[in-house]
């Protein structure tokens, strides 16, 4: 794991993570939205129905993990950034669904 100046906001659904990130963004901080939300919006824009996107939970979690990993490669680890969830959340979801998680 590399040393960064990033903060990952994690917690239960509807616990206020996105609201905190919205406020931080308003105050001028760099923020990154939740990868699952980005992925779902991208897939819906491509014409896939929500039920199909979430139909296979293991495939969905693999896609989110890959997107989380790709997103983190785009930012300078020295820059102060606030993320809505992160790779650790993916690892937890993998465990919940009996999947093997290999942190890259």
Phi, psi and omega per residue, in radians:
X1 nan 2.339 -3.106
X2 -1.590 2.677 3.127
X3 -1.357 2.241 -3.131
X4 -2.346 2.986 3.035
X5 -1.911 0.670 -3.086
X6 -1.826 2.589 3.020
X7 -2.062 2.293 3.127
X8 -1.873 2.119 3.059
X9 -1.599 2.161 -3.120
X10 -2.332 2.754 3.135
X11 2.784 -3.130 -3.104
X12 -1.159 2.733 3.040
X13 -0.975 2.506 3.113
X14 1.086 0.491 3.126
X15 -1.662 -0.037 3.064
X16 1.875 0.103 -3.118
X17 -0.998 -0.906 -3.100
X18 -1.143 -0.629 3.101
X19 -1.115 -0.715 3.098
X20 -1.118 -0.769 3.121
X21 -1.107 -0.683 3.085
X22 -1.036 -0.740 3.140
X23 -1.169 -0.757 3.109
X24 -1.067 -0.726 3.101
X25 -1.091 -0.750 3.102
X26 -1.027 -0.625 3.140
X27 -1.398 -0.015 3.048
X28 1.783 0.042 3.116
X29 -1.415 2.661 3.063
X30 -1.391 2.262 -3.124
X31 -2.285 2.699 3.119
X32 -2.230 2.164 -3.122
X33 -1.217 2.949 -3.126
X34 -1.111 2.307 -3.112
X35 -1.094 -0.637 3.133
X36 -1.077 -0.729 3.122
X37 -1.125 -0.757 3.098
X38 -1.058 -0.792 -3.111
X39 -1.108 -0.823 -3.131
X40 -1.067 -0.807 3.136
X41 -1.078 -0.698 3.117
X42 -1.111 -0.780 -3.118
X43 -1.189 -0.702 3.092
X44 -1.116 -0.697 3.095
X45 -1.097 -0.495 3.115
X46 -1.467 -0.001 3.067
X47 1.735 0.037 3.121
X48 -1.431 2.344 3.074
X49 -1.265 2.631 -3.117
X50 -0.945 -0.740 -3.116
X51 -1.052 -0.626 3.112
X52 -1.261 -0.644 3.136
X53 -1.106 -0.729 -3.095
X54 -1.712 0.106 -3.067
X55 -1.109 -0.642 3.127
X56 -2.010 1.746 -3.028
X57 -1.075 -0.677 -3.128
X58 -1.160 -0.738 3.100
X59 -1.125 -0.715 3.109
X60 -1.034 -0.836 -3.121
X61 -1.116 -0.647 3.082
X62 -1.100 -0.724 3.112
X63 -1.118 -0.707 3.138
X64 -1.165 -0.749 3.110
X65 -1.025 -0.830 -3.129
X66 -1.084 -0.734 3.121
X67 -1.149 -0.749 3.075
X68 -0.978 -0.803 -3.120
X69 -1.107 -0.792 3.128
X70 -1.097 -0.733 -3.127
X71 -1.070 -0.778 -3.090
X72 -1.140 -0.449 3.126
X73 -1.272 -0.255 -3.067
X74 -1.517 -0.164 -3.026
X75 -2.040 2.628 3.108
X76 -1.249 2.127 -3.129
X77 -1.105 -0.301 -3.130
X78 -1.503 -0.276 -3.114
X79 -1.417 2.428 3.082
X80 -1.213 2.070 -3.108
X81 -2.369 2.607 3.076
X82 -2.119 2.158 -3.090
X83 -1.916 2.436 2.991
X84 -1.541 1.727 -3.056
X85 1.255 3.047 -3.105
X86 -2.936 -2.873 -3.097
X87 -1.070 -0.574 3.107
X88 -1.094 -0.631 3.075
X89 -1.114 -0.726 3.100
X90 -1.056 -0.755 3.127
X91 -1.041 -0.707 3.122
X92 -1.141 -0.767 3.112
X93 -1.131 -0.634 3.077
X94 -1.041 -0.799 -3.131
X95 -1.094 -0.765 3.133
X96 -1.006 -0.656 -3.074
X97 -1.704 0.246 3.061
X98 1.166 0.567 -3.115
X99 -1.830 2.765 3.070
X100 -1.603 2.251 3.125
X101 -1.972 2.125 3.079
X102 -1.920 1.819 3.099
X103 -1.178 2.212 -3.061
X104 -1.423 nan nan
